[in-house]
Amino acid sequence: MPTPAPPAIEVCNLTKHYGSHAVVQDVSFALAPGETLVLLGPSGCGKTTLLRMLNRLVEPDAGSVSVNGADVRQQRPEELRRGMGYVIQQVGLLPHYTVAENVAVVPRLLGHAPDRIAARTGELLRRLHLPPEQFAGQYPRQLSGGQQQRVGLARALAADPPIVLLDEPFGALDPLTRASIRREFRELPELRRKTLVLVTHDVTEAFELADRILLLEAGRVQQLGTPRQLLLHPANSFVRRFFAAEQLGLQLRTLRLTDMLAELPPAAEIPDATTFKSEDNTVALTATVQEVLEQLSRLTAAGPAAAGDATVWLEATPPAAREPLTYASLMAAFGRAIQRLSAP
Ligand SMILES: Nc1ncnc2c1ncn2[C@@H]1O[C@H](COP(=O)(O)OP(=O)(O)OP(=O)(O)O)[C@@H](O)[C@H]1O
């Protein structure tokens, strides 16, 4: 029988002090290849220090880090870092290098052939919405903050490392640019297969990007789990308080219609439902409650519905199985689903 692949990253009992201040205390986790872990927590809780211990920019006092089954202490730090992309908030582009030269730094160090580097740079810039014809020859000072951030990401991905560490990669951007870059980031095919560890203190960002979240306070793990586990089953009062202010928004984004099939109203006598259906008012069962609300409000804005309230029809269920949803029936079902799912 083949032996299972080792975790992409395994951290055991990692601890770091600065003087008498315990900055990271006894942290352990294992990440499967391709998984995205978000390190979340209030300012100063140790997120950056923990991240920097993964690529040996900071050395721990105790505990171990293994990458693909090998202890990082057995590897030279420079070699370790070449296999791990690293993106930081300050971007850190070299000011006297062009965009293309900045992106090519690591592949050059690795001795890749010039035509291979040029092809890769062009491809990445295009994917990150920086057409190379326009941007390759520009210097960092000629770019906006959002464009610089994209170049920083392209640079981290240039040598196609299987692991990428990201420290507040969208932190310096205004909220609108931040949300749109985050969307691009999520959709980047390049990142889907990679193991990512991302630091943020932004709860919405964590929920949008994480497979699992590691929530830290004062250097200690408060909870490690999926966004849904942290939201619906907080491990302690710190976790509950940390999400309290944004609880409703997070629930609306986290729950999908598939999670609440049991709560969706069963069909009553619906007049020939198909006649009301159009692309505008059909929703997939995989839609989040937030997405359904947005669709309902687009319908409301488009004008009065033929039959009273704005209504959406569920895709992939026979018309006779479920009633179409209005704001009222959707929110009632959502409330019942939250109660059921968060029951101990
Ligand atoms: N080189 C250092 N020397 C001394 N103290 C340090 C050093 N680096 C970090 N610290 C302290 O360790 C604590 C954790 O810092 P760290 O940057 O890891 O936190 P963080 O959660 O990433 O914070 P933020 O979200 O504000 O960036 C802070 O109190 C910080 O002042």
The ligand as a Gaussian input file, in Angstrom:
#p B3LYP/6-31G(d) Opt

LIG

0 1
 N       12.236000      41.090000      16.912000
 C       11.447000      41.320000      17.965000
 N       11.957000      41.691000      19.161000
 C       11.172000      41.897000      20.229000
 N        9.816000      41.748000      20.221000
 C        9.249000      41.381000      19.075000
 C       10.020000      41.151000      17.881000
 N        9.173000      40.783000      16.893000
 C        7.931000      40.792000      17.441000
 N        7.970000      41.161000      18.726000
 C        6.813000      41.261000      19.642000
 O        6.122000      40.050000      19.569000
 C        4.715000      40.260000      19.644000
 C        4.062000      39.595000      18.467000
 O        4.438000      40.248000      17.271000
 P        3.920000      39.770000      15.858000
 O        4.431000      40.749000      14.838000
 O        4.229000      38.358000      15.660000
 O        2.359000      39.939000      16.054000
 P        1.179000      40.035000      14.963000
 O        0.072000      39.240000      15.505000
 O        1.712000      39.690000      13.628000
 O        0.827000      41.581000      15.038000
 P        0.232000      42.588000      13.915000
 O       -1.109000      42.070000      13.501000
 O        0.136000      43.880000      14.661000
 O        1.223000      42.610000      12.798000
 C        4.527000      41.754000      19.700000
 O        4.321000      42.116000      21.040000
 C        5.826000      42.303000      19.175000
 O        6.101000      43.548000      19.741000

